[in-house]
Amino acid sequence: MTTENPSTMRQTWPLPNDADVIIIGAGPVGLTLANLLGLRGQSALVLETRDSLIDYPRGVGLDDESVRTLQTAGLWESVRPYTVPHHVVRFVNGKGQVLATNDPRTDEFGHPRKHGFIQPLVDKELAAGLDRFVSTDLRFGHTVTGLAEDGEQVVVTAELADGSTTELRASYVVGCEGGRSFTRSWMGVEFVGKSPSTRWLVVDVDNDPLGTPSVYLGADPRRPYVSIGLPHGIRRWEFMLFDDEKTELVDTPEFMARVLTPHVPDPTSLNVINQRVFTHHGRIASSFRKGRVLIAGDAAHLMPVWLGQGWNSGIRDATNLAWKLTAVLTGQADDALLDTYTDERHQHASDMIEVNMAAGAIMKCGPVKGWLRDRAAAALNVAPSAKAYFSELRFKPMPRYSRGVVVDQASLTPGRSDVSLKGSRLQPFVDNAGAVSPVGLQFIQPRVNTATASGVLLDDVLGGWWTLAAWGNDPTRHLSPSDLELVRRFGVRLVSFMPETQRPWAEKEFADAPVPVTVVGDVDGRLKNWFDTRACGVVMLRPDRFVAAASLAQQASEALGATFAAASYRLSDVGAPASVQPVTTEGALV
């Protein structure tokens, strides 16, 4: 019979975990993270304070990076019916004159750059996706009131709907519960930035009374507004409220008629399905991690809605964090890998906040500044390069990681990229496109052919984990026996990109490779062009499809070792854990 204090026993001998990861908040970020963890065989428990998912629209813009993540999670086909591709944005002045058009038509990552979507219906599909895995669960009516970390696990205290409390345990906790995050407060990190006092009225109606697709950002000095055509016949308006207009006014028919009359023939016949007042914020946490507790999405950063990047930035967080948690939980990598989450995501989230805040300032120009803005826009539209800056979405900062799980990009100079691998320096190569090294950027996703499939998206061939890909080569011929052992242990997929004309030859030639090599046929020349303009022959692709290293073929061994060293992988462990085996589900990457 023992007389030890139960709390002391828990700290000395941790009780079994209820899940590998407890996720606080059943919004899109928490649900996406849980799906990605479940897909890779990890257990995830999502706790939500409400008794159901939020049923009113918030986000309305979905970008190609987020769609790529949904593709990875095996959810894109179920989400697609609630989206509209090629969501064009037109920036207009008070006279309705178009100052700039944002209509990017490229598809580097395999999907249209911008989509409109209905968030409540998409969130439902994310939640339903958890039913595919025995290791994931969503529990409503759980309000988290306490966190306690004892070094090996985190104890989560939650209050239930009936007033009782429960304790749950996990190796890691991720707070995804929004801007008023309990988790962020518990971490004690700063939440720096601005919260402008300007309020905005959101009005969603069905049976779209305008019937025009896409988006209009109305920089009208009389009252700035946004008008958005959404799937399923939904129209959203957003109107700026002036300082002397009380929030309670929005509940009066007279005020609603006044703001809507300039935009719709008969405002009295509208069927309003959502009406809310909100304030824009531009804030970011100083760190996204404290020990075994992390934050993501709005809990980590808040940004104005102008470019539709709040939802997408949170999905980027989940994409970045999911594979790192998996690598640590499976024993492939040390806990230090999780430090790279803040290193990689903080700067880009901060950049997106700044761009959105600047867009908001342009929207709210008064008559004099508005006149100057309109003249400047007219002048810029004459210059093709300036016009393309807006139309092709070049002003949107693309994630580029210069710290974290990337091989050191040292001594970059214009037109050259000197990349050092594991302390040794590669031969400098000239980028014919005038760009810097591809390391730290997302790899492209064209459609390709294989021995078993034609015209499929590249990620569906590469699977959901690490990839070492060579152009025109058998990658095993540049790897040592010890390298090949790492490839087997850590589940690296070896790929050879070939012109489609050479694919049948390569499939026969590489059939007896010591580790299986997937031969991918480049059907439209996009892969060849990518390697042509970057003068490298091998890339190491992370599970989130960012380029961790790029090298010449003979330096593939160095690239492999340096990447895993940067990821805090356990390279010398005897009897190291087996590779991650994604769970087989319909539509998901394996």
VEXDREN-2710 file (C-alpha; in Angstrom, 1 decimal):
% VEXDREN-2710
k/r/px/py/pz
1/MET/0.0/0.0/0.0
2/THR/1.5/3.4/-1.1
3/THR/1.2/6.6/0.8
4/GLU/2.7/8.9/-1.8
5/ASN/0.8/12.1/-2.8
6/PRO/-1.1/11.4/-6.0
7/SER/0.2/14.7/-7.6
8/THR/3.8/13.7/-6.8
9/MET/3.2/10.3/-8.3
10/ARG/1.8/11.9/-11.5
11/GLN/4.9/14.0/-11.9
12/THR/7.3/11.1/-11.2
13/TRP/5.4/8.4/-13.1
14/PRO/3.3/10.2/-15.8
15/LEU/-0.1/8.6/-16.4
16/PRO/-0.8/7.4/-20.0
17/ASN/-1.6/10.1/-22.4
18/ASP/-5.2/10.6/-23.7
19/ALA/-3.7/11.6/-27.0
20/ASP/-0.3/12.4/-28.5
21/VAL/-1.5/16.0/-29.1
22/ILE/-4.4/17.9/-27.5
23/ILE/-5.6/20.7/-29.8
24/ILE/-7.7/23.5/-28.2
25/GLY/-10.2/24.9/-30.5
26/ALA/-12.3/23.3/-33.3
27/GLY/-11.8/26.0/-35.9
28/PRO/-10.2/25.4/-39.3
29/VAL/-6.6/25.5/-38.0
30/GLY/-7.2/23.0/-35.2
31/LEU/-9.3/20.7/-37.4
32/THR/-6.7/20.8/-40.2
33/LEU/-3.9/20.0/-37.7
34/ALA/-5.8/17.1/-36.3
35/ASN/-6.4/15.7/-39.8
36/LEU/-2.7/15.9/-40.7
37/LEU/-1.7/14.2/-37.5
38/GLY/-4.3/11.5/-37.9
39/LEU/-3.2/11.0/-41.5
40/ARG/0.4/10.3/-40.3
41/GLY/-0.7/7.9/-37.6
42/GLN/-0.6/10.2/-34.5
43/SER/-3.4/10.5/-32.0
44/ALA/-5.1/13.9/-31.7
45/LEU/-7.9/15.1/-29.4
46/VAL/-9.7/18.4/-30.3
47/LEU/-11.4/20.2/-27.5
48/GLU/-14.0/22.9/-28.3
49/THR/-15.8/25.1/-25.8
50/ARG/-19.0/25.4/-27.9
51/ASP/-21.5/22.7/-28.3
52/SER/-21.1/22.7/-32.2
53/LEU/-19.0/24.3/-34.9
54/ILE/-19.5/28.0/-35.6
55/ASP/-22.3/28.2/-38.2
56/TYR/-21.8/31.7/-39.6
57/PRO/-19.2/32.7/-42.3
58/ARG/-16.0/34.3/-41.3
59/GLY/-13.3/33.7/-43.8
60/VAL/-14.2/33.9/-47.5
61/GLY/-10.9/33.5/-49.3
62/LEU/-8.9/30.3/-49.9
63/ASP/-5.6/30.3/-51.6
64/ASP/-3.6/27.7/-53.5
65/GLU/-1.3/26.9/-50.7
66/SER/-4.2/26.0/-48.4
67/VAL/-5.8/23.9/-51.2
68/ARG/-2.5/22.0/-51.5
69/THR/-2.7/21.2/-47.8
70/LEU/-6.3/20.0/-48.1
71/GLN/-5.1/17.9/-51.0
72/THR/-2.4/16.4/-48.8
73/ALA/-5.0/15.7/-46.1
74/GLY/-7.3/13.9/-48.6
75/LEU/-10.0/16.5/-48.1
76/TRP/-9.9/18.7/-51.2
77/GLU/-12.5/16.8/-53.2
78/SER/-15.0/17.0/-50.3
79/VAL/-14.3/20.7/-49.9
80/ARG/-14.3/21.7/-53.5
81/PRO/-18.1/21.9/-53.9
82/TYR/-18.1/24.8/-51.5
83/THR/-15.6/26.9/-53.4
84/VAL/-15.4/29.0/-56.5
85/PRO/-12.0/29.2/-58.3
86/HIS/-10.3/32.3/-59.8
87/HIS/-11.9/34.8/-57.4
88/VAL/-11.0/38.1/-59.0
89/VAL/-10.6/41.2/-56.8
90/ARG/-11.2/44.6/-58.2
91/PHE/-10.1/47.7/-56.3
92/VAL/-12.5/50.5/-57.1
93/ASN/-12.9/54.2/-56.1
94/GLY/-16.0/56.0/-55.0
95/LYS/-17.0/56.5/-58.7
96/GLY/-16.8/52.8/-59.4
97/GLN/-13.6/53.2/-61.5
98/VAL/-11.3/50.2/-61.4
99/LEU/-8.0/51.3/-59.9
100/ALA/-6.4/47.8/-59.9
101/THR/-7.4/44.2/-60.7
102/ASN/-6.0/41.2/-58.9
103/ASP/-6.5/38.2/-61.2
104/PRO/-3.6/35.8/-61.0
105/ARG/-3.9/33.0/-63.5
106/THR/-0.8/30.9/-62.7
107/ASP/-1.0/27.5/-61.0
108/GLU/2.5/26.8/-59.7
109/PHE/1.2/24.8/-56.8
110/GLY/-1.3/22.8/-58.8
111/HIS/-4.4/24.8/-58.2
112/PRO/-5.9/28.2/-59.0
113/ARG/-4.3/30.9/-56.9
114/LYS/-7.6/32.2/-55.3
115/HIS/-10.9/30.7/-54.4
116/GLY/-14.0/32.0/-52.7
117/PHE/-15.5/29.6/-50.2
118/ILE/-18.2/29.1/-47.6
119/GLN/-16.4/28.6/-44.3
120/PRO/-19.0/26.8/-42.2
121/LEU/-19.5/24.1/-44.8
122/VAL/-15.8/23.7/-45.3
123/ASP/-15.3/23.5/-41.5
124/LYS/-17.9/20.7/-41.4
125/GLU/-15.9/18.7/-43.9
126/LEU/-12.7/19.2/-41.9
127/ALA/-14.5/17.9/-38.8
128/ALA/-16.0/15.0/-40.7
129/GLY/-12.5/14.1/-41.9
130/LEU/-11.5/13.1/-38.4
131/ASP/-13.9/10.2/-38.6
132/ARG/-11.5/8.5/-41.0
133/PHE/-9.0/7.9/-38.2
134/VAL/-9.3/5.8/-35.1
135/SER/-6.7/8.0/-33.4
136/THR/-8.6/11.4/-33.7
137/ASP/-11.5/12.7/-31.8
138/LEU/-13.5/16.0/-31.5
139/ARG/-15.2/16.8/-28.1
140/PHE/-17.5/19.7/-27.8
141/GLY/-18.5/21.4/-24.5
142/HIS/-14.9/21.3/-23.2
143/THR/-13.7/24.7/-21.9
144/VAL/-10.0/24.6/-21.1
145/THR/-9.3/26.3/-17.8
146/GLY/-5.8/25.1/-16.9
147/LEU/-2.5/23.8/-18.3
148/ALA/0.3/22.2/-16.4
149/GLU/3.5/20.8/-17.9
150/ASP/5.6/18.4/-15.9
151/GLY/8.5/17.9/-18.4
152/GLU/7.2/14.7/-20.1
153/GLN/3.5/15.6/-20.7
154/VAL/1.0/18.4/-20.4
155/VAL/-2.1/18.0/-18.2
156/VAL/-5.1/19.9/-19.5
157/THR/-8.0/20.8/-17.2
158/ALA/-11.3/21.4/-18.9
159/GLU/-14.7/22.4/-17.6
160/LEU/-17.6/20.5/-19.0
161/ALA/-21.1/21.8/-19.9
162/ASP/-22.5/20.4/-16.7
163/GLY/-20.0/22.3/-14.6
164/SER/-17.8/19.4/-13.7
165/THR/-14.1/19.2/-14.6
166/THR/-11.9/16.7/-16.2
167/GLU/-8.1/16.2/-16.7
168/LEU/-6.6/15.1/-19.9
169/ARG/-3.0/14.4/-20.8
170/ALA/-0.9/14.7/-24.0
171/SER/2.7/14.9/-25.0
172/TYR/2.0/18.3/-26.6
173/VAL/-0.8/20.9/-26.6
174/VAL/-1.5/23.3/-29.4
175/GLY/-3.8/26.3/-28.8
176/CYS/-5.9/27.1/-31.8
177/GLU/-8.8/28.9/-30.0
178/GLY/-8.6/32.3/-31.7
179/GLY/-7.6/35.8/-30.8
180/ARG/-8.6/35.6/-27.1
181/SER/-6.5/32.5/-26.7
182/PHE/-6.3/31.0/-23.2
183/THR/-3.2/29.1/-24.3
184/ARG/-1.3/32.2/-25.4
185/SER/-2.2/33.9/-22.1
186/TRP/-0.9/30.9/-20.2
187/MET/2.4/31.0/-22.2
188/GLY/2.9/34.6/-21.1
189/VAL/4.2/35.7/-24.5
190/GLU/3.7/39.3/-25.8
191/PHE/0.9/39.9/-28.4
192/VAL/2.4/42.9/-30.2
193/GLY/0.9/45.1/-32.9
194/LYS/-2.1/47.3/-33.4
195/SER/-5.9/47.1/-33.0
196/PRO/-7.3/50.0/-34.9
197/SER/-10.6/51.3/-33.4
198/THR/-12.4/51.2/-36.8
199/ARG/-15.4/48.9/-36.8
200/TRP/-16.8/47.1/-39.8
201/LEU/-20.3/45.8/-40.3
202/VAL/-20.6/42.4/-42.1
203/VAL/-23.8/41.5/-43.9
204/ASP/-24.3/38.1/-45.6
205/VAL/-27.4/37.5/-47.7
206/ASP/-28.5/34.5/-49.8
207/ASN/-30.2/34.6/-53.2
208/ASP/-27.5/37.0/-54.3
209/PRO/-29.4/40.2/-55.4
210/LEU/-26.5/41.3/-57.6
211/GLY/-25.4/38.0/-59.2
212/THR/-22.0/39.3/-60.1
213/PRO/-19.0/37.0/-59.2
214/SER/-15.8/37.9/-57.5
215/VAL/-14.8/40.7/-55.2
216/TYR/-15.0/44.5/-55.1
217/LEU/-12.9/46.5/-52.6
218/GLY/-14.6/49.9/-52.6
219/ALA/-12.3/52.7/-51.5
220/ASP/-15.2/55.2/-51.3
221/PRO/-14.6/58.2/-49.0
222/ARG/-18.3/58.4/-48.3
223/ARG/-18.2/54.9/-46.8
224/PRO/-15.5/52.3/-47.7
225/TYR/-17.1/48.9/-48.4
226/VAL/-16.4/45.4/-49.7
227/SER/-18.8/43.4/-51.9
228/ILE/-18.1/39.7/-52.4
229/GLY/-19.8/37.0/-54.5
230/LEU/-19.6/33.6/-52.8
231/PRO/-20.6/30.1/-53.7
232/HIS/-24.2/28.9/-53.3
233/GLY/-25.6/32.3/-54.2
234/ILE/-24.3/34.1/-51.1
235/ARG/-23.4/37.8/-51.2
236/ARG/-21.3/39.4/-48.5
237/TRP/-21.0/43.1/-47.9
238/GLU/-18.7/44.8/-45.4
239/PHE/-19.2/48.5/-44.5
240/MET/-17.0/50.7/-42.4
241/LEU/-18.7/52.3/-39.4
242/PHE/-17.7/55.9/-38.6
243/ASP/-16.7/56.9/-35.1
244/ASP/-20.0/58.8/-34.4
245/GLU/-22.1/55.7/-35.4
246/LYS/-23.0/53.6/-32.4
247/THR/-22.8/49.8/-32.9
248/GLU/-26.4/49.5/-31.9
249/LEU/-27.4/51.3/-35.1
250/VAL/-26.8/48.2/-37.2
251/ASP/-29.9/46.6/-35.6
252/THR/-32.2/49.2/-37.0
253/PRO/-33.9/48.8/-40.4
254/GLU/-33.3/52.5/-41.2
255/PHE/-29.5/52.3/-40.9
256/MET/-29.3/49.0/-42.8
257/ALA/-31.3/50.6/-45.6
258/ARG/-29.0/53.6/-45.7
259/VAL/-25.8/51.6/-46.0
260/LEU/-27.3/49.1/-48.5
261/THR/-29.3/51.4/-50.8
262/PRO/-26.2/52.5/-52.9
263/HIS/-25.4/48.8/-53.6
264/VAL/-28.7/47.0/-54.2
265/PRO/-32.0/48.1/-55.9
266/ASP/-34.2/46.9/-53.1
267/PRO/-32.5/46.5/-49.7
268/THR/-35.8/45.7/-47.9
269/SER/-36.2/42.4/-49.8
270/LEU/-32.9/40.9/-48.7
271/ASN/-32.7/37.7/-46.7
272/VAL/-30.0/38.4/-44.2
273/ILE/-28.3/35.2/-42.9
274/ASN/-25.5/36.8/-40.9
275/GLN/-24.9/40.2/-39.5
276/ARG/-22.0/41.1/-37.2
277/VAL/-19.7/44.0/-36.3
278/PHE/-16.0/43.4/-35.9
279/THR/-12.8/45.3/-35.5
280/HIS/-9.6/44.6/-37.5
281/HIS/-6.4/43.6/-35.6
282/GLY/-2.8/43.4/-36.6
283/ARG/-1.1/41.5/-33.8
284/ILE/1.4/38.6/-33.5
285/ALA/2.7/36.6/-30.5
286/SER/6.4/37.1/-29.7
287/SER/6.9/33.3/-29.7
288/PHE/4.7/30.4/-30.9
289/ARG/6.1/27.9/-28.4
290/LYS/6.7/27.5/-24.7
291/GLY/8.0/24.0/-23.8
292/ARG/5.4/21.4/-24.8
293/VAL/2.7/24.1/-25.5
294/LEU/2.3/25.8/-28.9
295/ILE/-0.1/28.1/-30.6
296/ALA/-1.3/28.4/-34.1
297/GLY/-3.7/30.5/-36.3
298/ASP/-5.5/33.5/-34.7
299/ALA/-4.1/32.5/-31.3
300/ALA/-0.6/33.2/-32.7
301/HIS/-1.4/36.1/-35.1
302/LEU/-4.3/38.3/-36.1
303/MET/-4.6/40.2/-39.4
304/PRO/-7.1/42.4/-41.2
305/VAL/-9.3/40.7/-43.8
306/TRP/-8.4/42.7/-46.9
307/LEU/-6.3/40.0/-48.6
308/GLY/-8.2/37.0/-47.2
309/GLN/-5.1/35.7/-45.5
310/GLY/-6.2/35.1/-41.9
311/TRP/-7.7/31.6/-42.7
312/ASN/-4.8/30.8/-45.0
313/SER/-2.1/31.9/-42.6
314/GLY/-3.5/29.6/-39.9
315/ILE/-3.5/26.7/-42.4
316/ARG/0.2/27.4/-43.1
317/ASP/0.8/27.1/-39.4
318/ALA/-0.9/23.7/-39.2
319/THR/0.9/22.5/-42.3
320/ASN/4.3/23.5/-40.9
321/LEU/3.6/22.1/-37.4
322/ALA/2.0/18.8/-38.2
323/TRP/5.0/17.1/-39.8
324/LYS/7.3/18.4/-37.1
325/LEU/5.1/17.0/-34.3
326/THR/4.9/13.7/-36.2
327/ALA/8.7/13.5/-36.5
328/VAL/9.2/14.2/-32.8
329/LEU/6.4/11.9/-31.6
330/THR/7.7/9.0/-33.7
331/GLY/11.2/9.4/-32.3
332/GLN/12.7/10.3/-35.7
333/ALA/13.7/13.8/-34.5
334/ASP/14.6/15.5/-31.2
335/ASP/12.2/18.0/-29.5
336/ALA/14.5/20.8/-30.8
337/LEU/12.8/20.5/-34.2
338/LEU/9.8/22.2/-32.8
339/ASP/11.8/25.4/-32.2
340/THR/11.9/25.8/-36.0
341/TYR/8.1/26.3/-36.0
342/THR/8.5/29.9/-34.7
343/ASP/11.7/30.5/-36.7
344/GLU/9.9/29.7/-39.9
345/ARG/6.3/30.9/-39.4
346/HIS/6.8/34.1/-37.4
347/GLN/8.4/36.3/-40.1
348/HIS/5.9/35.4/-42.8
349/ALA/2.9/35.9/-40.6
350/SER/4.3/39.3/-39.6
351/ASP/4.9/40.2/-43.3
352/MET/1.3/39.3/-44.1
353/ILE/0.0/41.5/-41.3
354/GLU/1.9/44.5/-42.6
355/VAL/0.6/44.0/-46.1
356/ASN/-3.0/43.7/-44.9
357/MET/-2.6/46.8/-42.6
358/ALA/-1.3/48.8/-45.6
359/ALA/-4.2/47.7/-47.8
360/GLY/-6.6/48.8/-45.1
361/ALA/-5.0/52.3/-45.0
362/ILE/-5.5/52.7/-48.7
363/MET/-9.1/51.7/-48.4
364/LYS/-9.8/54.4/-45.8
365/CYS/-8.4/57.4/-47.6
366/GLY/-10.3/60.7/-47.3
367/PRO/-11.3/62.8/-50.3
368/VAL/-7.9/64.5/-50.8
369/LYS/-5.8/61.4/-50.2
370/GLY/-8.3/59.4/-52.3
371/TRP/-7.9/61.8/-55.2
372/LEU/-4.1/61.4/-55.0
373/ARG/-4.4/57.6/-54.7
374/ASP/-6.6/57.5/-57.8
375/ARG/-4.1/59.5/-59.9
376/ALA/-1.3/57.3/-58.8
377/ALA/-3.2/54.2/-59.6
378/ALA/-4.0/55.5/-63.1
379/ALA/-0.3/56.2/-63.7
380/LEU/0.8/52.8/-62.5
381/ASN/-1.7/51.0/-64.7
382/VAL/0.1/52.4/-67.7
383/ALA/3.3/50.5/-66.8
384/PRO/2.9/46.7/-67.5
385/SER/5.3/45.7/-64.7
386/ALA/3.4/47.8/-62.2
387/LYS/0.1/46.5/-63.4
388/ALA/1.3/42.9/-63.1
389/TYR/2.4/43.6/-59.6
390/PHE/-1.2/43.8/-58.6
391/SER/-2.9/41.5/-61.2
392/GLU/-0.5/38.6/-60.5
393/LEU/-0.6/38.9/-56.7
394/ARG/3.1/39.7/-56.6
395/PHE/2.6/42.0/-53.6
396/LYS/1.6/39.0/-51.5
397/PRO/4.7/37.8/-49.6
398/MET/5.4/34.2/-50.4
399/PRO/6.7/32.1/-47.5
400/ARG/10.5/31.7/-47.8
401/TYR/12.4/30.1/-44.9
402/SER/15.9/31.3/-44.3
403/ARG/16.0/29.8/-40.9
404/GLY/14.9/26.4/-39.6
405/VAL/14.9/23.2/-41.5
406/VAL/16.7/24.6/-44.5
407/VAL/20.3/24.1/-45.5
408/ASP/22.3/27.3/-44.9
409/GLN/21.9/29.8/-47.7
410/ALA/25.1/31.8/-47.1
411/SER/26.7/34.5/-49.2
412/LEU/23.7/35.1/-51.5
413/THR/24.5/37.6/-54.3
414/PRO/22.3/38.8/-57.2
415/GLY/22.3/36.1/-59.9
416/ARG/24.3/33.7/-57.8
417/SER/23.4/31.3/-55.0
418/ASP/26.2/29.9/-52.8
419/VAL/24.7/27.2/-50.7
420/SER/26.7/25.7/-47.9
421/LEU/26.0/22.1/-46.9
422/LYS/27.0/20.8/-43.5
423/GLY/29.9/23.2/-43.3
424/SER/31.2/22.6/-46.8
425/ARG/30.6/25.0/-49.7
426/LEU/28.9/24.0/-52.9
427/GLN/30.2/25.3/-56.2
428/PRO/28.3/28.6/-56.8
429/PHE/25.8/28.4/-59.6
430/VAL/24.2/31.1/-61.7
431/ASP/20.4/31.3/-61.6
432/ASN/19.4/32.1/-65.2
433/ALA/16.1/33.6/-64.1
434/GLY/17.9/36.1/-61.8
435/ALA/16.4/34.6/-58.7
436/VAL/18.1/33.4/-55.6
437/SER/18.4/29.8/-54.4
438/PRO/15.1/27.8/-54.3
439/VAL/15.9/26.6/-50.8
440/GLY/13.2/27.7/-48.4
441/LEU/10.6/28.1/-51.1
442/GLN/7.7/25.7/-51.9
443/PHE/8.3/23.3/-54.8
444/ILE/6.0/23.4/-57.8
445/GLN/3.2/20.9/-58.4
446/PRO/2.6/20.2/-62.1
447/ARG/0.7/17.3/-63.5
448/VAL/2.9/14.3/-64.3
449/ASN/2.8/10.7/-65.5
450/THR/4.0/7.5/-63.8
451/ALA/3.9/3.8/-64.6
452/THR/0.5/3.6/-63.0
453/ALA/-1.1/7.0/-63.5
454/SER/-1.4/9.7/-66.1
455/GLY/-1.9/13.4/-65.6
456/VAL/-1.9/13.3/-61.8
457/LEU/-0.8/16.1/-59.5
458/LEU/2.8/15.7/-58.3
459/ASP/2.1/15.5/-54.6
460/ASP/-0.2/12.5/-55.2
461/VAL/2.9/10.7/-56.5
462/LEU/5.4/12.0/-53.9
463/GLY/3.2/11.0/-50.9
464/GLY/3.1/12.8/-47.5
465/TRP/6.6/12.6/-46.2
466/TRP/10.2/13.3/-47.2
467/THR/11.3/13.2/-50.9
468/LEU/14.8/13.3/-52.4
469/ALA/14.3/14.0/-56.1
470/ALA/16.9/14.1/-58.9
471/TRP/16.5/15.4/-62.5
472/GLY/17.4/12.8/-65.1
473/ASN/19.2/10.6/-62.7
474/ASP/18.9/7.5/-60.5
475/PRO/19.3/9.2/-57.1
476/THR/20.6/6.0/-55.4
477/ARG/23.8/6.2/-57.5
478/HIS/24.8/9.3/-55.6
479/LEU/24.1/8.0/-52.2
480/SER/26.3/5.8/-50.0
481/PRO/25.1/2.6/-48.2
482/SER/24.8/4.6/-45.0
483/ASP/22.7/7.2/-46.8
484/LEU/20.4/4.5/-48.2
485/GLU/20.0/3.2/-44.6
486/LEU/18.8/6.7/-43.6
487/VAL/16.4/6.8/-46.5
488/ARG/14.9/3.5/-45.4
489/ARG/14.8/4.4/-41.7
490/PHE/13.2/7.8/-42.2
491/GLY/10.8/6.9/-45.0
492/VAL/12.4/9.1/-47.7
493/ARG/10.8/8.6/-51.1
494/LEU/13.4/8.6/-53.9
495/VAL/12.2/10.1/-57.1
496/SER/13.7/10.6/-60.6
497/PHE/12.2/13.4/-62.7
498/MET/12.5/12.5/-66.4
499/PRO/11.2/14.0/-69.7
500/GLU/8.2/11.9/-70.5
501/THR/10.0/10.6/-73.6
502/GLN/12.6/9.0/-71.3
503/ARG/10.3/7.6/-68.6
504/PRO/9.9/4.1/-70.0
505/TRP/13.7/3.7/-70.3
506/ALA/14.2/5.0/-66.8
507/GLU/11.6/2.6/-65.3
508/LYS/13.6/-0.3/-66.7
509/GLU/17.0/1.1/-66.0
510/PHE/16.2/1.9/-62.3
511/ALA/14.2/-1.3/-61.6
512/ASP/17.0/-2.9/-59.7
513/ALA/18.0/0.1/-57.6
514/PRO/18.9/-0.8/-54.0
515/VAL/16.0/1.4/-52.8
516/PRO/12.9/1.8/-54.9
517/VAL/12.9/4.8/-57.2
518/THR/9.7/6.4/-58.4
519/VAL/10.1/7.6/-62.0
520/VAL/8.0/10.7/-62.8
521/GLY/7.4/11.8/-66.3
522/ASP/7.5/15.5/-67.0
523/VAL/4.7/15.9/-69.5
524/ASP/4.7/19.7/-70.1
525/GLY/8.3/20.7/-69.4
526/ARG/7.6/22.5/-66.1
527/LEU/9.9/20.3/-64.1
528/LYS/12.7/20.7/-66.6
529/ASN/12.2/24.4/-66.7
530/TRP/12.4/24.5/-62.9
531/PHE/15.7/22.8/-62.8
532/ASP/17.0/24.7/-65.9
533/THR/16.4/28.1/-64.3
534/ARG/18.0/27.1/-60.9
535/ALA/21.0/25.1/-62.1
536/CYS/20.7/22.3/-59.6
537/GLY/20.1/18.6/-60.1
538/VAL/18.8/17.3/-56.8
539/VAL/16.3/18.7/-54.3
540/MET/15.4/17.5/-50.8
541/LEU/11.7/18.2/-50.3
542/ARG/10.2/18.4/-46.8
543/PRO/6.8/16.8/-46.0
544/ASP/5.2/20.3/-46.4
545/ARG/6.8/20.5/-49.9
546/PHE/9.3/23.2/-49.1
547/VAL/12.8/22.8/-50.6
548/ALA/15.1/22.0/-47.7
549/ALA/18.2/21.7/-49.8
550/ALA/19.2/22.0/-53.5
551/SER/22.5/20.7/-54.9
552/LEU/24.3/19.2/-57.8
553/ALA/23.9/15.5/-58.3
554/GLN/27.2/14.5/-56.8
555/GLN/26.4/16.4/-53.6
556/ALA/23.1/14.5/-52.9
557/SER/24.7/12.7/-50.0
558/GLU/25.7/16.0/-48.4
559/ALA/22.2/17.5/-49.0
560/LEU/20.6/14.5/-47.3
561/GLY/22.8/14.6/-44.2
562/ALA/22.7/18.4/-43.8
563/THR/18.9/18.4/-44.1
564/PHE/18.4/15.8/-41.4
565/ALA/20.9/17.6/-39.2
566/ALA/19.0/20.9/-39.6
567/ALA/15.8/19.0/-38.6
568/SER/17.5/17.6/-35.4
569/TYR/17.0/14.1/-36.7
570/ARG/18.6/11.3/-34.7
571/LEU/21.1/10.2/-37.3
572/SER/23.3/8.0/-35.1
573/ASP/20.7/6.2/-32.9
574/VAL/21.1/2.5/-32.8
575/GLY/17.8/0.8/-33.4
576/ALA/16.1/4.1/-34.5
577/PRO/12.4/4.1/-35.1
578/ALA/10.9/3.0/-38.3
579/SER/9.7/5.4/-40.9
580/VAL/6.4/7.2/-40.7
581/GLN/3.7/5.2/-42.5
582/PRO/0.7/7.4/-43.4
583/VAL/-2.7/5.9/-42.7
584/THR/-4.4/4.7/-45.8
585/THR/-7.6/6.6/-46.4
586/GLU/-9.5/7.4/-49.6
587/GLY/-8.1/10.5/-51.2
588/ALA/-5.2/11.0/-48.8
589/LEU/-1.5/10.8/-49.7
590/VAL/0.3/7.7/-48.9
END
